[in-house]
Amino acid sequence: MWITRCLAEAAEEAAPAADTFGSPDIIDLIIAAMGLFYLVVGIMTMVTKKFYGGLEKGYAKYTTESVQNCIIPIGLQYTLVGLCMIAFYATALLHWTWPPRLILIGVFLVVIIIAGLGMNKKLVKK
């Protein structure tokens, strides 16, 4: 009997701690999984200079040579998008409030846009 009572008291003590930490909801887990996917696909694209994960569909309207010239910035952009999503998930786990999280996402978006500026001149439509 005393073991059951001790376990019940331990559960009562641990319950408030679990509530303050919080668990990630399904949306946070989806964001983290998508971020991991984009991170891996971006790194693989940069390293092997081939498209993975269906990325080639978005660049079908451009010539093959121009896409091959821009493949490293394309992979870099996907890597940064993945890092951005993972950082958003990590800040949710750290219980950051919305203003710092939005500032972090804004900084990532500016870096992603700057990384892709050179591609506009290099990509040639068919």
MMTF fields as JSON, N, C-alpha, C and O atoms, coordinates in Angstrom:
{
  "mmtfVersion": "1.0.0",
  "mmtfProducer": "UNKNOWN",
  "numBonds": 503,
  "numAtoms": 504,
  "numGroups": 126,
  "numChains": 1,
  "numModels": 1,
  "chainsPerModel": [1],
  "groupsPerChain": [126],
  "chainIdList": ["A"],
  "bondAtomList": [4, 2, 8, 6, 12, 10, 16, 14, 20, 18, 24, 22, 28, 26, 32, 30, 36, 34, 40, 38, 44, 42, 48, 46, 52, 50, 56, 54, 60, 58, 64, 62, 68, 66, 72, 70, 76, 74, 80, 78, 84, 82, 88, 86, 92, 90, 96, 94, 100, 98, 104, 102, 108, 106, 112, 110, 116, 114, 120, 118, 124, 122, 128, 126, 132, 130, 136, 134, 140, 138, 144, 142, 148, 146, 152, 150, 156, 154, 160, 158, 164, 162, 168, 166, 172, 170, 176, 174, 180, 178, 184, 182, 188, 186, 192, 190, 196, 194, 200, 198, 204, 202, 208, 206, 212, 210, 216, 214, 220, 218, 224, 222, 228, 226, 232, 230, 236, 234, 240, 238, 244, 242, 248, 246, 252, 250, 256, 254, 260, 258, 264, 262, 268, 266, 272, 270, 276, 274, 280, 278, 284, 282, 288, 286, 292, 290, 296, 294, 300, 298, 304, 302, 308, 306, 312, 310, 316, 314, 320, 318, 324, 322, 328, 326, 332, 330, 336, 334, 340, 338, 344, 342, 348, 346, 352, 350, 356, 354, 360, 358, 364, 362, 368, 366, 372, 370, 376, 374, 380, 378, 384, 382, 388, 386, 392, 390, 396, 394, 400, 398, 404, 402, 408, 406, 412, 410, 416, 414, 420, 418, 424, 422, 428, 426, 432, 430, 436, 434, 440, 438, 444, 442, 448, 446, 452, 450, 456, 454, 460, 458, 464, 462, 468, 466, 472, 470, 476, 474, 480, 478, 484, 482, 488, 486, 492, 490, 496, 494, 500, 498],
  "bondOrderList": [1, 1, 1, 1, 1, 1, 1, 1, 1, 1, 1, 1, 1, 1, 1, 1, 1, 1, 1, 1, 1, 1, 1, 1, 1, 1, 1, 1, 1, 1, 1, 1, 1, 1, 1, 1, 1, 1, 1, 1, 1, 1, 1, 1, 1, 1, 1, 1, 1, 1, 1, 1, 1, 1, 1, 1, 1, 1, 1, 1, 1, 1, 1, 1, 1, 1, 1, 1, 1, 1, 1, 1, 1, 1, 1, 1, 1, 1, 1, 1, 1, 1, 1, 1, 1, 1, 1, 1, 1, 1, 1, 1, 1, 1, 1, 1, 1, 1, 1, 1, 1, 1, 1, 1, 1, 1, 1, 1, 1, 1, 1, 1, 1, 1, 1, 1, 1, 1, 1, 1, 1, 1, 1, 1, 1],
  "groupList": [{"groupName": "MET", "atomNameList": ["N", "CA", "C", "O"], "elementList": ["N", "C", "C", "O"], "formalChargeList": [0, 0, 0, 0], "bondAtomList": [1, 0, 2, 1, 3, 2], "bondOrderList": [1, 1, 2], "singleLetterCode": "M", "chemCompType": "L-PEPTIDE LINKING"}, {"groupName": "TRP", "atomNameList": ["N", "CA", "C", "O"], "elementList": ["N", "C", "C", "O"], "formalChargeList": [0, 0, 0, 0], "bondAtomList": [1, 0, 2, 1, 3, 2], "bondOrderList": [1, 1, 2], "singleLetterCode": "W", "chemCompType": "L-PEPTIDE LINKING"}, {"groupName": "ILE", "atomNameList": ["N", "CA", "C", "O"], "elementList": ["N", "C", "C", "O"], "formalChargeList": [0, 0, 0, 0], "bondAtomList": [1, 0, 2, 1, 3, 2], "bondOrderList": [1, 1, 2], "singleLetterCode": "I", "chemCompType": "L-PEPTIDE LINKING"}, {"groupName": "THR", "atomNameList": ["N", "CA", "C", "O"], "elementList": ["N", "C", "C", "O"], "formalChargeList": [0, 0, 0, 0], "bondAtomList": [1, 0, 2, 1, 3, 2], "bondOrderList": [1, 1, 2], "singleLetterCode": "T", "chemCompType": "L-PEPTIDE LINKING"}, {"groupName": "ARG", "atomNameList": ["N", "CA", "C", "O"], "elementList": ["N", "C", "C", "O"], "formalChargeList": [0, 0, 0, 0], "bondAtomList": [1, 0, 2, 1, 3, 2], "bondOrderList": [1, 1, 2], "singleLetterCode": "R", "chemCompType": "L-PEPTIDE LINKING"}, {"groupName": "CYS", "atomNameList": ["N", "CA", "C", "O"], "elementList": ["N", "C", "C", "O"], "formalChargeList": [0, 0, 0, 0], "bondAtomList": [1, 0, 2, 1, 3, 2], "bondOrderList": [1, 1, 2], "singleLetterCode": "C", "chemCompType": "L-PEPTIDE LINKING"}, {"groupName": "LEU", "atomNameList": ["N", "CA", "C", "O"], "elementList": ["N", "C", "C", "O"], "formalChargeList": [0, 0, 0, 0], "bondAtomList": [1, 0, 2, 1, 3, 2], "bondOrderList": [1, 1, 2], "singleLetterCode": "L", "chemCompType": "L-PEPTIDE LINKING"}, {"groupName": "ALA", "atomNameList": ["N", "CA", "C", "O"], "elementList": ["N", "C", "C", "O"], "formalChargeList": [0, 0, 0, 0], "bondAtomList": [1, 0, 2, 1, 3, 2], "bondOrderList": [1, 1, 2], "singleLetterCode": "A", "chemCompType": "L-PEPTIDE LINKING"}, {"groupName": "GLU", "atomNameList": ["N", "CA", "C", "O"], "elementList": ["N", "C", "C", "O"], "formalChargeList": [0, 0, 0, 0], "bondAtomList": [1, 0, 2, 1, 3, 2], "bondOrderList": [1, 1, 2], "singleLetterCode": "E", "chemCompType": "L-PEPTIDE LINKING"}, {"groupName": "PRO", "atomNameList": ["N", "CA", "C", "O"], "elementList": ["N", "C", "C", "O"], "formalChargeList": [0, 0, 0, 0], "bondAtomList": [1, 0, 2, 1, 3, 2], "bondOrderList": [1, 1, 2], "singleLetterCode": "P", "chemCompType": "L-PEPTIDE LINKING"}, {"groupName": "ASP", "atomNameList": ["N", "CA", "C", "O"], "elementList": ["N", "C", "C", "O"], "formalChargeList": [0, 0, 0, 0], "bondAtomList": [1, 0, 2, 1, 3, 2], "bondOrderList": [1, 1, 2], "singleLetterCode": "D", "chemCompType": "L-PEPTIDE LINKING"}, {"groupName": "PHE", "atomNameList": ["N", "CA", "C", "O"], "elementList": ["N", "C", "C", "O"], "formalChargeList": [0, 0, 0, 0], "bondAtomList": [1, 0, 2, 1, 3, 2], "bondOrderList": [1, 1, 2], "singleLetterCode": "F", "chemCompType": "L-PEPTIDE LINKING"}, {"groupName": "GLY", "atomNameList": ["N", "CA", "C", "O"], "elementList": ["N", "C", "C", "O"], "formalChargeList": [0, 0, 0, 0], "bondAtomList": [1, 0, 2, 1, 3, 2], "bondOrderList": [1, 1, 2], "singleLetterCode": "G", "chemCompType": "PEPTIDE LINKING"}, {"groupName": "SER", "atomNameList": ["N", "CA", "C", "O"], "elementList": ["N", "C", "C", "O"], "formalChargeList": [0, 0, 0, 0], "bondAtomList": [1, 0, 2, 1, 3, 2], "bondOrderList": [1, 1, 2], "singleLetterCode": "S", "chemCompType": "L-PEPTIDE LINKING"}, {"groupName": "TYR", "atomNameList": ["N", "CA", "C", "O"], "elementList": ["N", "C", "C", "O"], "formalChargeList": [0, 0, 0, 0], "bondAtomList": [1, 0, 2, 1, 3, 2], "bondOrderList": [1, 1, 2], "singleLetterCode": "Y", "chemCompType": "L-PEPTIDE LINKING"}, {"groupName": "VAL", "atomNameList": ["N", "CA", "C", "O"], "elementList": ["N", "C", "C", "O"], "formalChargeList": [0, 0, 0, 0], "bondAtomList": [1, 0, 2, 1, 3, 2], "bondOrderList": [1, 1, 2], "singleLetterCode": "V", "chemCompType": "L-PEPTIDE LINKING"}, {"groupName": "LYS", "atomNameList": ["N", "CA", "C", "O"], "elementList": ["N", "C", "C", "O"], "formalChargeList": [0, 0, 0, 0], "bondAtomList": [1, 0, 2, 1, 3, 2], "bondOrderList": [1, 1, 2], "singleLetterCode": "K", "chemCompType": "L-PEPTIDE LINKING"}, {"groupName": "GLN", "atomNameList": ["N", "CA", "C", "O"], "elementList": ["N", "C", "C", "O"], "formalChargeList": [0, 0, 0, 0], "bondAtomList": [1, 0, 2, 1, 3, 2], "bondOrderList": [1, 1, 2], "singleLetterCode": "Q", "chemCompType": "L-PEPTIDE LINKING"}, {"groupName": "ASN", "atomNameList": ["N", "CA", "C", "O"], "elementList": ["N", "C", "C", "O"], "formalChargeList": [0, 0, 0, 0], "bondAtomList": [1, 0, 2, 1, 3, 2], "bondOrderList": [1, 1, 2], "singleLetterCode": "N", "chemCompType": "L-PEPTIDE LINKING"}, {"groupName": "HIS", "atomNameList": ["N", "CA", "C", "O"], "elementList": ["N", "C", "C", "O"], "formalChargeList": [0, 0, 0, 0], "bondAtomList": [1, 0, 2, 1, 3, 2], "bondOrderList": [1, 1, 2], "singleLetterCode": "H", "chemCompType": "L-PEPTIDE LINKING"}],
  "groupTypeList": [0, 1, 2, 3, 4, 5, 6, 7, 8, 7, 7, 8, 8, 7, 7, 9, 7, 7, 10, 3, 11, 12, 13, 9, 10, 2, 2, 10, 6, 2, 2, 7, 7, 0, 12, 6, 11, 14, 6, 15, 15, 12, 2, 0, 3, 0, 15, 3, 16, 16, 11, 14, 12, 12, 6, 8, 16, 12, 14, 7, 16, 14, 3, 3, 8, 13, 15, 17, 18, 5, 2, 2, 9, 2, 12, 6, 17, 14, 3, 6, 15, 12, 6, 5, 0, 2, 7, 11, 14, 7, 3, 7, 6, 6, 19, 1, 3, 1, 9, 9, 4, 6, 2, 6, 2, 12, 15, 11, 6, 15, 15, 2, 2, 2, 7, 12, 6, 12, 0, 18, 16, 16, 6, 15, 16, 16],
  "groupIdList": [1, 2, 3, 4, 5, 6, 7, 8, 9, 10, 11, 12, 13, 14, 15, 16, 17, 18, 19, 20, 21, 22, 23, 24, 25, 26, 27, 28, 29, 30, 31, 32, 33, 34, 35, 36, 37, 38, 39, 40, 41, 42, 43, 44, 45, 46, 47, 48, 49, 50, 51, 52, 53, 54, 55, 56, 57, 58, 59, 60, 61, 62, 63, 64, 65, 66, 67, 68, 69, 70, 71, 72, 73, 74, 75, 76, 77, 78, 79, 80, 81, 82, 83, 84, 85, 86, 87, 88, 89, 90, 91, 92, 93, 94, 95, 96, 97, 98, 99, 100, 101, 102, 103, 104, 105, 106, 107, 108, 109, 110, 111, 112, 113, 114, 115, 116, 117, 118, 119, 120, 121, 122, 123, 124, 125, 126],
  "secStructList": [7, 2, 2, 2, 2, 2, 2, 2, 2, 2, 2, 2, 2, 2, 2, 2, 2, 2, 2, 2, 2, 7, 7, 7, 7, 2, 2, 2, 2, 2, 2, 2, 2, 2, 2, 2, 2, 2, 2, 2, 2, 2, 2, 2, 2, 2, 2, 2, 1, 1, 7, 7, 6, 6, 4, 4, 4, 4, 4, 6, 6, 5, 7, 2, 2, 2, 2, 2, 2, 6, 2, 2, 2, 2, 2, 2, 2, 2, 2, 2, 2, 2, 2, 2, 2, 2, 2, 2, 2, 2, 2, 2, 2, 6, 6, 7, 7, 2, 2, 2, 2, 2, 2, 2, 2, 2, 2, 2, 2, 2, 2, 2, 2, 2, 2, 2, 6, 6, 2, 2, 2, 2, 7, 7, 5, 7],
  "xCoordList": [0.806, 0.0, 0.86, 0.556, 1.922, 2.724, 3.41, 3.688, 3.697, 4.312, 3.329, 3.713, 2.066, 1.042, 0.874, 0.75, 0.869, 0.717, 1.921, 1.757, 3.114, 4.316, 4.279, 4.642, 3.845, 3.733, 2.688, 2.889, 1.582, 0.541, 1.049, 0.771, 1.789, 2.342, 3.382, 3.452, 4.181, 5.177, 4.501, 4.963, 3.418, 2.678, 2.061, 2.038, 1.564, 0.994, 2.065, 1.796, 3.265, 4.361, 4.861, 5.251, 4.853, 5.392, 4.401, 4.817, 3.12, 2.111, 2.259, 2.208, 2.439, 2.621, 3.882, 3.889, 4.938, 6.164, 5.94, 6.453, 5.187, 4.896, 4.018, 4.167, 3.099, 2.233, 2.997, 2.678, 3.989, 4.729, 5.658, 5.892, 6.192, 7.065, 6.258, 6.65, 5.159, 4.32, 4.907, 6.116, 4.043, 4.497, 4.201, 3.24, 5.004, 4.757, 3.459, 3.178, 2.693, 1.472, 1.783, 2.928, 0.776, 0.981, 1.509, 2.287, 1.096, 1.558, 3.058, 3.778, 3.531, 4.965, 5.764, 6.847, 5.242, 5.94, 5.973, 6.972, 4.888, 4.865, 5.867, 6.585, 5.923, 6.889, 8.318, 9.158, 8.596, 9.944, 10.276, 11.399, 9.316, 9.564, 9.793, 10.684, 9.002, 9.199, 10.54, 11.236, 10.905, 12.202, 13.353, 14.329, 13.243, 14.281, 14.347, 15.436, 13.186, 13.147, 13.84, 14.693, 13.473, 14.086, 15.581, 16.357, 15.985, 17.401, 18.183, 19.22, 17.7, 18.392, 18.388, 19.411, 17.236, 17.145, 18.06, 18.711, 18.113, 18.982, 20.447, 21.207, 20.853, 22.254, 22.608, 23.677, 21.715, 21.985, 22.047, 22.854, 21.209, 21.224, 22.539, 23.122, 23.006, 24.267, 25.46, 26.362, 25.466, 26.623, 26.688, 27.746, 25.567, 25.583, 25.257, 25.469, 24.743, 24.343, 23.265, 23.246, 22.373, 21.197, 20.002, 20.149, 18.823, 17.614, 17.081, 17.156, 16.547, 15.922, 14.589, 14.375, 13.713, 12.458, 11.486, 10.648, 11.561, 10.621, 10.93, 10.063, 12.134, 12.49, 12.557, 12.363, 12.83, 13.005, 11.707, 11.759, 10.558, 9.279, 9.159, 8.584, 9.677, 9.591, 10.509, 10.335, 11.473, 12.449, 12.344, 13.28, 11.228, 11.04, 10.914, 11.191, 10.503, 10.319, 11.616, 11.614, 12.715, 14.012, 14.902, 14.692, 15.877, 16.788, 17.641, 17.914, 18.045, 18.819, 20.158, 20.601, 20.803, 22.113, 22.013, 22.851, 20.984, 20.857, 20.506, 20.946, 19.72, 19.388, 20.634, 20.844, 21.456, 22.688, 23.665, 24.433, 23.642, 24.489, 24.021, 24.816, 22.748, 22.172, 21.86, 21.17, 22.339, 21.911, 22.435, 21.758, 23.598, 24.12, 23.301, 22.947, 22.976, 22.087, 20.694, 20.071, 20.201, 18.897, 18.972, 18.091, 20.01, 20.194, 20.397, 19.913, 21.112, 21.32, 19.996, 19.756, 19.144, 17.846, 17.007, 16.395, 16.973, 16.2, 16.794, 16.052, 18.104, 18.741, 18.36, 18.061, 18.371, 18.003, 16.536, 16.193, 15.671, 14.253, 14.096, 13.327, 14.821, 14.778, 15.281, 14.679, 16.382, 16.904, 15.923, 15.769, 15.262, 14.262, 13.119, 12.69, 12.636, 11.531, 11.961, 11.199, 13.16, 13.653, 13.868, 13.587, 14.36, 14.538, 13.194, 13.077, 12.178, 10.84, 10.333, 9.737, 10.565, 10.163, 10.955, 10.388, 12.25, 13.087, 12.692, 12.706, 12.34, 11.92, 10.579, 10.311, 9.739, 8.479, 8.756, 8.096, 9.738, 10.094, 10.724, 10.592, 11.41, 12.048, 11.102, 11.502, 9.855, 8.808, 9.122, 8.864, 9.681, 9.879, 8.527, 7.61, 8.401, 7.171, 7.18, 8.186, 6.057, 5.94, 6.866, 7.423, 7.072, 7.951, 9.363, 9.829, 10.076, 11.412, 11.367, 12.257, 10.333, 10.214, 10.0, 10.591, 9.161, 8.909, 10.131, 10.374, 10.901, 12.139, 13.127, 13.777, 13.24, 14.127, 13.693, 14.533, 12.409, 11.897, 12.14, 12.483, 11.972, 12.239, 13.687, 13.975, 14.597, 16.023, 16.305, 17.036, 15.728, 15.906, 15.359, 15.998, 14.198, 13.61, 14.474, 14.615, 15.05, 15.935, 17.165, 17.588, 17.731, 18.912, 18.541, 19.322, 17.371, 16.932, 16.748, 17.136, 16.162, 15.957, 17.295, 17.494, 18.214, 19.534, 20.273, 20.966, 20.128, 20.796, 20.264, 20.984, 19.027, 18.447, 18.444, 17.968, 18.96, 18.933, 19.729, 19.296, 20.841, 21.663, 21.06, 21.425, 20.132, 19.538, 18.606, 18.44, 18.003, 17.065, 17.717, 17.072, 18.969, 19.663, 20.227, 20.414, 20.494, 21.117, 20.116, 20.445, 18.91, 17.924, 17.328, 16.857, 17.36, 16.864, 15.665, 15.743, 14.551, 13.362, 13.545, 14.287, 12.871, 12.944, 12.265, 12.231],
  "yCoordList": [-1.187, 0.0, 1.267, 2.238, 1.24, 2.46, 2.77, 3.936, 1.742, 1.981, 2.724, 3.657, 2.318, 2.979, 4.418, 5.311, 4.653, 6.014, 6.874, 8.048, 6.309, 7.054, 7.398, 8.506, 6.455, 6.719, 7.793, 8.636, 7.767, 8.776, 10.154, 11.141, 10.229, 11.513, 12.019, 13.218, 11.119, 11.515, 12.027, 12.994, 11.386, 11.837, 13.206, 14.036, 13.453, 14.768, 15.851, 16.979, 15.516, 16.485, 16.735, 17.854, 15.71, 15.832, 16.472, 17.039, 16.399, 16.922, 18.422, 18.827, 19.269, 20.695, 20.975, 21.877, 20.215, 20.415, 20.063, 20.746, 19.015, 18.632, 19.671, 19.927, 20.272, 21.289, 22.564, 23.221, 22.922, 24.145, 23.945, 24.881, 22.739, 22.499, 22.447, 23.038, 21.762, 21.658, 20.665, 20.44, 20.101, 19.172, 19.778, 20.533, 19.459, 20.017, 19.454, 18.261, 20.317, 19.838, 19.347, 19.41, 18.865, 18.226, 19.219, 18.839, 20.485, 21.491, 21.719, 21.815, 21.805, 21.977, 20.791, 20.968, 19.601, 18.412, 18.375, 17.965, 18.801, 18.85, 19.877, 19.618, 21.041, 22.075, 21.556, 21.786, 20.861, 20.317, 19.256, 19.216, 18.401, 17.353, 17.961, 17.526, 18.955, 19.619, 20.338, 20.317, 20.97, 21.639, 20.666, 20.961, 19.517, 18.495, 17.999, 17.77, 17.831, 17.402, 18.431, 18.072, 19.719, 20.756, 20.88, 21.127, 20.714, 20.779, 19.671, 19.934, 18.452, 17.315, 17.443, 17.212, 17.811, 17.949, 19.073, 18.931, 20.172, 21.281, 20.921, 21.267, 20.23, 19.826, 18.814, 18.898, 17.864, 16.869, 17.529, 17.128, 18.534, 19.238, 19.991, 19.966, 20.651, 21.384, 20.451, 20.754, 19.329, 18.439, 17.668, 17.597, 17.091, 16.243, 16.997, 16.477, 18.221, 19.05, 18.364, 18.485, 17.646, 17.038, 17.395, 17.672, 17.388, 17.698, 16.458, 15.35, 16.658, 15.601, 16.114, 17.322, 15.198, 15.561, 16.319, 17.05, 16.176, 16.848, 18.311, 19.041, 18.761, 20.164, 20.542, 21.705, 19.567, 19.873, 20.358, 21.002, 20.069, 20.489, 22.005, 22.541, 22.695, 24.144, 24.839, 26.021, 24.112, 24.711, 24.143, 24.278, 23.517, 22.919, 23.967, 23.678, 25.171, 26.209, 26.927, 27.814, 26.556, 27.171, 26.191, 24.98, 26.706, 25.83, 25.018, 25.446, 23.857, 22.941, 23.546, 23.386, 24.24, 24.823, 25.919, 26.002, 26.752, 27.835, 27.299, 27.848, 26.234, 25.639, 25.005, 25.108, 24.352, 23.754, 24.824, 24.572, 26.003, 27.098, 27.64, 28.204, 27.477, 28.028, 26.962, 27.247, 25.773, 24.687, 24.852, 24.442, 25.431, 25.62, 26.679, 26.44, 27.847, 28.769, 28.196, 28.515, 27.355, 26.717, 25.798, 25.834, 24.981, 24.11, 24.896, 24.502, 26.009, 26.87, 27.449, 27.519, 27.861, 28.394, 27.341, 27.629, 26.135, 25.078, 24.718, 24.418, 24.742, 24.488, 25.56, 25.252, 26.817, 27.912, 27.847, 28.155, 27.453, 27.294, 26.196, 26.349, 25.097, 24.031, 24.484, 24.169, 25.222, 25.753, 26.71, 26.716, 27.515, 28.458, 27.712, 28.095, 26.659, 25.899, 25.172, 25.1, 24.642, 23.969, 24.979, 24.678, 26.164, 27.208, 27.647, 27.91, 27.727, 28.084, 27.034, 27.376, 25.776, 24.694, 24.754, 24.578, 24.999, 25.049, 26.205, 26.07, 27.337, 28.465, 28.193, 28.717, 27.39, 26.999, 26.118, 26.244, 25.218, 24.368, 25.163, 24.804, 26.245, 27.085, 28.122, 28.928, 28.101, 28.995, 30.465, 31.315, 30.755, 32.148, 32.772, 32.092, 34.048, 34.744, 35.049, 34.843, 35.537, 35.727, 36.791, 36.553, 37.95, 38.949, 38.448, 38.662, 37.795, 37.301, 36.215, 36.138, 35.383, 34.335, 34.951, 34.503, 35.972, 36.62, 37.378, 37.431, 37.964, 38.638, 37.622, 37.884, 36.47, 35.417, 34.948, 34.773, 34.748, 34.322, 35.42, 35.118, 36.676, 37.789, 37.83, 38.076, 37.593, 37.566, 36.423, 36.6, 35.253, 34.131, 34.458, 34.14, 35.082, 35.413, 36.391, 36.255, 37.366, 38.316, 37.59, 37.848, 36.696, 35.945, 35.05, 34.933, 34.421, 33.56, 34.374, 33.934, 35.553, 36.418, 36.88, 36.878, 37.276, 37.718, 36.568, 36.785, 35.349, 34.201, 33.912, 33.352, 34.281, 33.997, 35.147, 34.987, 36.31, 37.466, 37.243, 37.678, 36.601, 36.372, 35.42, 35.434, 34.586, 33.605, 34.245, 33.701, 35.376, 36.002, 36.348, 36.269, 36.725, 37.097, 35.869, 35.891, 34.807, 33.628, 32.655, 31.968, 32.587, 31.638, 32.165, 33.3, 31.328, 31.7, 30.82, 29.596, 31.44, 30.68, 29.997, 30.476, 28.885, 28.113, 28.85, 28.353],
  "zCoordList": [0.0, 0.0, 0.0, -0.692, 0.776, 0.868, -0.447, -0.727, -1.28, -2.596, -3.491, -4.197, -3.467, -4.271, -3.834, -4.672, -2.535, -2.01, -2.404, -2.734, -2.373, -2.773, -4.259, -4.653, -5.074, -6.505, -6.792, -7.667, -6.067, -6.256, -5.853, -6.535, -4.754, -4.333, -5.327, -5.597, -5.867, -6.863, -8.13, -8.736, -8.525, -9.706, -9.472, -10.381, -8.274, -7.96, -7.993, -8.406, -7.564, -7.582, -8.997, -9.329, -9.828, -11.181, -12.143, -13.153, -11.863, -12.792, -13.047, -14.209, -12.03, -12.339, -13.155, -13.993, -12.918, -13.689, -15.15, -16.037, -15.409, -16.792, -17.472, -18.667, -16.714, -17.3, -17.641, -18.632, -16.847, -17.142, -18.328, -19.093, -18.493, -19.636, -20.915, -21.92, -20.892, -22.075, -23.068, -23.118, -23.826, -24.843, -26.205, -26.352, -27.189, -28.516, -29.094, -28.979, -29.704, -30.332, -31.742, -32.189, -32.431, -33.731, -34.768, -35.644, -34.68, -35.631, -35.472, -36.466, -34.242, -33.997, -34.522, -35.08, -34.348, -34.838, -36.366, -36.956, -37.004, -38.472, -38.977, -39.943, -38.336, -38.723, -38.57, -39.441, -37.475, -37.26, -38.303, -38.806, -38.634, -39.631, -41.013, -41.742, -41.373, -42.661, -42.69, -43.706, -41.586, -41.515, -41.679, -42.369, -41.054, -41.206, -42.647, -43.173, -43.291, -44.683, -45.58, -46.392, -45.432, -46.258, -45.989, -46.912, -44.753, -44.406, -45.107, -45.716, -45.027, -45.643, -47.165, -47.81, -47.744, -49.198, -49.689, -50.724, -48.968, -49.36, -49.307, -50.211, -48.26, -48.139, -49.226, -49.832, -49.47, -50.517, -51.891, -52.73, -52.134, -53.413, -53.593, -54.677, -52.553, -52.656, -52.858, -53.64, -52.163, -52.211, -53.526, -54.151, -53.947, -55.138, -56.422, -57.518, -56.295, -57.437, -58.282, -59.507, -57.606, -58.21, -57.343, -56.153, -57.942, -57.185, -56.486, -57.016, -55.299, -54.521, -53.99, -53.879, -53.669, -53.023, -53.89, -53.363, -55.193, -56.084, -56.342, -56.823, -56.039, -56.245, -57.719, -58.072, -58.58, -60.001, -60.65, -61.698, -60.063, -60.65, -60.699, -61.646, -59.723, -59.678, -60.672, -60.966, -61.182, -62.096, -63.51, -64.298, -63.837, -65.159, -66.255, -67.419, -65.906, -66.926, -67.284, -68.137, -66.648, -66.928, -67.681, -67.617, -68.382, -69.126, -68.15, -67.028, -68.603, -67.756, -67.359, -66.221, -68.29, -67.998, -66.934, -66.036, -67.046, -66.071, -64.692, -63.682, -64.643, -63.347, -62.726, -61.517, -63.544, -63.022, -62.523, -61.594, -63.127, -62.655, -61.312, -60.561, -61.005, -59.772, -58.733, -57.755, -58.916, -58.031, -56.605, -55.662, -56.421, -55.061, -54.317, -53.163, -54.917, -54.202, -53.948, -52.936, -54.854, -54.639, -53.424, -52.565, -53.348, -52.188, -50.913, -49.852, -51.006, -49.837, -49.343, -48.138, -50.271, -49.869, -49.157, -48.129, -49.687, -49.029, -47.677, -46.742, -47.555, -46.271, -45.257, -44.103, -45.689, -44.785, -44.387, -43.246, -45.307, -44.966, -43.911, -42.962, -44.078, -43.084, -41.727, -40.701, -41.717, -40.452, -39.804, -38.582, -40.614, -40.1, -39.41, -38.322, -40.039, -39.459, -38.187, -37.223, -38.186, -36.985, -35.857, -34.697, -36.185, -35.166, -34.605, -33.408, -35.463, -34.992, -34.008, -32.986, -34.308, -33.409, -32.099, -31.022, -32.191, -30.988, -30.08, -28.856, -30.672, -29.839, -29.177, -28.096, -29.798, -29.156, -27.951, -26.919, -28.078, -26.942, -25.807, -24.637, -26.16, -25.14, -24.553, -23.714, -24.992, -24.499, -24.745, -23.893, -25.912, -26.277, -26.563, -27.023, -26.299, -26.647, -28.139, -28.818, -28.639, -30.086, -30.666, -31.737, -30.034, -30.682, -30.983, -32.102, -30.058, -30.418, -31.495, -32.342, -31.461, -32.482, -33.857, -34.84, -33.928, -35.214, -35.715, -36.92, -34.808, -35.208, -35.777, -36.789, -35.133, -35.629, -37.02, -37.902, -37.217, -38.523, -39.551, -40.695, -39.177, -40.093, -40.534, -41.705, -39.608, -39.953, -40.926, -41.901, -40.66, -41.583, -42.966, -43.969, -43.037, -44.334, -45.112, -46.328, -44.441, -45.116, -45.662, -46.789, -44.878, -45.331, -46.514, -47.458, -46.482, -47.584, -48.857, -49.939, -48.734, -49.912, -50.465, -51.68, -49.593, -50.057, -50.747, -51.74, -50.226, -50.839, -52.235, -53.061, -52.513, -53.822, -54.797, -55.921, -54.41, -55.311, -56.589, -57.656, -56.516, -57.696, -58.703, -59.878, -58.243, -59.139, -60.17, -61.261, -59.851, -60.772, -62.108, -63.153, -62.079, -63.319, -64.046, -65.262, -63.293, -63.885, -64.503, -65.47, -63.965, -64.48, -65.788, -65.86, -66.804, -68.138, -68.453, -68.339, -68.849, -69.207, -70.543, -71.401, -70.714, -71.973, -73.108, -74.233]
}
